[in-house]
Amino acid sequence: MNTPKQHWQIPILALSGGILMGLTPSPTEAWPLAWIALVPLWFLIASGKSIYQSAWYGLIWGIGYHSLALFWITGIHPMDWMGVPWLASIIIALFCWIFITLWGAVLVAFWSALIVFIQQRILTKNKVKKIEKNRLFYVSLLRVLIGVALWCGLESVWSNGSLWWTSLSYTQSPHNLVILHLGQLSGPFTITAVIVAVNGLIAEALVSYQQSREKSNIRAGGTLLVRVSLQIHSWIFSQSFVYLSMAAGLFIILHLIGFGLYSRPLMETTETALKVGIIQGNIPNEIKLYSAGWRRAIEGYTNGYKTLAAEGVEAVMTPETALPFVWDEQVSNRSSFYNAILDQGVLVWVGAFGKQGSSFTNSLFTVTGTGETVSQYDKFKLVPLGEYIPFEKFLGRLINRLSPLDAHLLAGDPNQIFKTPFGKAIVGICYESAFSQNFRRQAAAGGEFILTASNNAHYSETMPAQHHAQDVLRAIETDRWAVRATNTGYSGIVEPHGKTLWISGINTYEIHAATVYRRQTQTLYVLWGDWLTPTLLGLGVISWFVFKRL
């Protein structure tokens, strides 16, 4: 009877934990669940002995998390507006969803396998027989340290690749602003480390409680009051209570540290003020790349620009590829939008295509009030399949029809700096919002405010909400004001403490003027980068060798 129970219930336990974590971002936004969602997987790993089995549990947990958190990717269906048949469209959407789900789940599987591998090296068969209670306590703490270090290390590796979105840190954004301020210390992996550590300590409490119950042989004699008193006494002085106390203490102390950072006044001055306008054009993808969309884009952005200029803004921000043309051609053809710039004389950041040889770039241009293009930022984190073709030699012919351009997009220089008449800006175009190191690099190079330009028209309101959460993280980490312009929502203004001062509607045409401030402060993360992950990995290695010598 026990075997079928284990076969069915254990994978379900792992999956349930992943589903709980998948409920933390939009649309559910049940962010407190992140502090317990990893407990089931950790409990199974700490109690298990098989590397293969633990990797399988990790994969199941990861599937639960990533499939739910990234379900919005299926919103690319239908793609009939690009000439893709309905059946092919749904196959492509499902393939993308399954692929990115498994890509994220593999990280968790690796982590689970590594934990058990290291655990087996620490607790060899000979030492298990001699192990003492105090030694078990140190084993558990070492497992927590190594588990936190490995998770942060794997997230660091994954975030340097082409596919990245679902760091555990973003489960707390945009609601738990207090804990998000720990990102100012060592970036998003600081938040990840805290979440994993708290989950690990809670799980170790459950493991210890299970072990103590298996070893206990308390007799049923005596009154009920005596038996209950003995159980309470045993619990309070047990290791389980110590682990839970450590988890609660860590949770409270780190939230207090975050609150201290959150409570610091911004101390803005009028000399650093910059009045900006945002245009949310609301051009659906179904028409954006065709003549009807072109006319609507030119008209909407021209009228919005004129209105904002009349309100006295110093600069206007437009979304990613707001004008789906090569910008140089708009200049040479003297489009109505370009003529409006010459007429109104207000600087504008234009989302459009750049051209290098036969290739195009997804770019943001700084165009002054005299019509001069003084700087250009080219998106360098391109979306696989959407903006470039991985393994093009093999997949190019199959996927070419999905590209809205006649040529493939060219990735920008990862070290580019975006200079404007108001100082250097930190730029992220759409998908780049998930890559904190890009924002940190630009802030370290002197970036004084954040500009993010996005489309977001492909998906339901879930993805734009998650995208906003990513930019809230970036604003806090760099201690910068963020100006967000999207095609269909959510555009917004975010201040350095992560508070959203204005957010647009979804699928609406909107213009908005607001004052942001240029800042030159440098957080510890901006100065030193992600110093915590290598520190944790180093401490884990040292602790491992020290423990083996005891």
PyMOL commands that set and color helices and strands:
alter all, ss='L'
color gray80, all
select helices_A, chain A and resi 2-22+31-35+39-47+51-69+71-76+80-82+86-122+125-130+133-159+168-172+177-180+183-186+188-215+224-236+239-262+270-272+285-288+291-310+327-332+336-344+392-402+430-434+436-444+462-478+524-528+532-549
alter helices_A, ss='H'
color red, helices_A
select strands_A, chain A and resi 273-280+315-317+347-356+359-367+373-378+418-420+423-429+450-454+482-486+492-494+500-503+510-517
alter strands_A, ss='S'
color yellow, strands_A
deselect
rebuild
show_as cartoon
